[in-house]
Amino acid sequence: MSGQAVPPGWTAQILTDPFEALAGPLYQRPHQRNGEPARDLAFRVAPQHTNARGVAHGGMVMTFFDASL
């Protein structure tokens, strides 16, 4: 998704898995939850992440879930 800046407060996640790197970029935002370190994970739905109906492709959503774990 070239041309778009990383959202404020987020950093691009370093993706070492070749497939996930192709599917990215994915973002992370560290924070505290109940006094413990935590992080939120996200991705922006870009044209390469959509299906023929123009919504997030289920395969991309599952790839995001897999990368999040």
C-alpha positions as protocol buffer text, in pm:
chain_id: "A"
residue {
  index: 1
  type: MET
  ca { x: 0 y: 0 z: 0 }
}
residue {
  index: 2
  type: SER
  ca { x: 248 y: 255 z: -114 }
}
residue {
  index: 3
  type: GLY
  ca { x: 179 y: 622 z: -77 }
}
residue {
  index: 4
  type: GLN
  ca { x: -5 y: 606 z: 254 }
}
residue {
  index: 5
  type: ALA
  ca { x: 164 y: 713 z: 574 }
}
residue {
  index: 6
  type: VAL
  ca { x: 162 y: 498 z: 885 }
}
residue {
  index: 7
  type: PRO
  ca { x: -139 y: 605 z: 1094 }
}
residue {
  index: 8
  type: PRO
  ca { x: -55 y: 838 z: 1387 }
}
residue {
  index: 9
  type: GLY
  ca { x: 31 y: 643 z: 1702 }
}
residue {
  index: 10
  type: TRP
  ca { x: 97 y: 322 z: 1508 }
}
residue {
  index: 11
  type: THR
  ca { x: 412 y: 159 z: 1372 }
}
residue {
  index: 12
  type: ALA
  ca { x: 447 y: -78 z: 1080 }
}
residue {
  index: 13
  type: GLN
  ca { x: 481 y: -433 z: 1207 }
}
residue {
  index: 14
  type: ILE
  ca { x: 797 y: -614 z: 1093 }
}
residue {
  index: 15
  type: LEU
  ca { x: 673 y: -914 z: 896 }
}
residue {
  index: 16
  type: THR
  ca { x: 924 y: -1197 z: 856 }
}
residue {
  index: 17
  type: ASP
  ca { x: 686 y: -1452 z: 703 }
}
residue {
  index: 18
  type: PRO
  ca { x: 709 y: -1412 z: 323 }
}
residue {
  index: 19
  type: PHE
  ca { x: 334 y: -1455 z: 267 }
}
residue {
  index: 20
  type: GLU
  ca { x: 240 y: -1210 z: 542 }
}
residue {
  index: 21
  type: ALA
  ca { x: 490 y: -959 z: 402 }
}
residue {
  index: 22
  type: LEU
  ca { x: 309 y: -976 z: 66 }
}
residue {
  index: 23
  type: ALA
  ca { x: -29 y: -933 z: 237 }
}
residue {
  index: 24
  type: GLY
  ca { x: 80 y: -635 z: 451 }
}
residue {
  index: 25
  type: PRO
  ca { x: 138 y: -380 z: 568 }
}
residue {
  index: 26
  type: LEU
  ca { x: 14 y: -454 z: 917 }
}
residue {
  index: 27
  type: TYR
  ca { x: 33 y: -204 z: 1202 }
}
residue {
  index: 28
  type: GLN
  ca { x: 76 y: -220 z: 1579 }
}
residue {
  index: 29
  type: ARG
  ca { x: 15 y: 24 z: 1863 }
}
residue {
  index: 30
  type: PRO
  ca { x: 154 y: -50 z: 2210 }
}
residue {
  index: 31
  type: HIS
  ca { x: -43 y: 54 z: 2517 }
}
residue {
  index: 32
  type: GLN
  ca { x: -129 y: -57 z: 2871 }
}
residue {
  index: 33
  type: ARG
  ca { x: -435 y: -267 z: 2956 }
}
residue {
  index: 34
  type: ASN
  ca { x: -509 y: -318 z: 3324 }
}
residue {
  index: 35
  type: GLY
  ca { x: -156 y: -209 z: 3402 }
}
residue {
  index: 36
  type: GLU
  ca { x: -4 y: -472 z: 3172 }
}
residue {
  index: 37
  type: PRO
  ca { x: 173 y: -415 z: 2839 }
}
residue {
  index: 38
  type: ALA
  ca { x: -55 y: -481 z: 2543 }
}
residue {
  index: 39
  type: ARG
  ca { x: -77 y: -393 z: 2176 }
}
residue {
  index: 40
  type: ASP
  ca { x: -346 y: -338 z: 1918 }
}
residue {
  index: 41
  type: LEU
  ca { x: -300 y: -477 z: 1568 }
}
residue {
  index: 42
  type: ALA
  ca { x: -461 y: -350 z: 1250 }
}
residue {
  index: 43
  type: PHE
  ca { x: -445 y: -323 z: 874 }
}
residue {
  index: 44
  type: ARG
  ca { x: -597 y: -78 z: 629 }
}
residue {
  index: 45
  type: VAL
  ca { x: -813 y: -240 z: 366 }
}
residue {
  index: 46
  type: ALA
  ca { x: -651 y: -143 z: 36 }
}
residue {
  index: 47
  type: PRO
  ca { x: -757 y: -250 z: -314 }
}
residue {
  index: 48
  type: GLN
  ca { x: -522 y: -552 z: -303 }
}
residue {
  index: 49
  type: HIS
  ca { x: -703 y: -674 z: 11 }
}
residue {
  index: 50
  type: THR
  ca { x: -1054 y: -681 z: -142 }
}
residue {
  index: 51
  type: ASN
  ca { x: -1265 y: -938 z: -319 }
}
residue {
  index: 52
  type: ALA
  ca { x: -1475 y: -888 z: -634 }
}
residue {
  index: 53
  type: ARG
  ca { x: -1744 y: -715 z: -425 }
}
residue {
  index: 54
  type: GLY
  ca { x: -1495 y: -456 z: -300 }
}
residue {
  index: 55
  type: VAL
  ca { x: -1492 y: -567 z: 64 }
}
residue {
  index: 56
  type: ALA
  ca { x: -1208 y: -718 z: 268 }
}
residue {
  index: 57
  type: HIS
  ca { x: -1129 y: -1063 z: 130 }
}
residue {
  index: 58
  type: GLY
  ca { x: -1182 y: -1343 z: 381 }
}
residue {
  index: 59
  type: GLY
  ca { x: -834 y: -1476 z: 303 }
}
residue {
  index: 60
  type: MET
  ca { x: -683 y: -1142 z: 400 }
}
residue {
  index: 61
  type: VAL
  ca { x: -882 y: -1134 z: 722 }
}
residue {
  index: 62
  type: MET
  ca { x: -761 y: -1485 z: 807 }
}
residue {
  index: 63
  type: THR
  ca { x: -402 y: -1390 z: 717 }
}
residue {
  index: 64
  type: PHE
  ca { x: -434 y: -1092 z: 953 }
}
residue {
  index: 65
  type: PHE
  ca { x: -562 y: -1322 z: 1229 }
}
residue {
  index: 66
  type: ASP
  ca { x: -275 y: -1563 z: 1167 }
}
residue {
  index: 67
  type: ALA
  ca { x: -14 y: -1284 z: 1173 }
}
residue {
  index: 68
  type: SER
  ca { x: -170 y: -1147 z: 1493 }
}
residue {
  index: 69
  type: LEU
  ca { x: -113 y: -1473 z: 1676 }
}
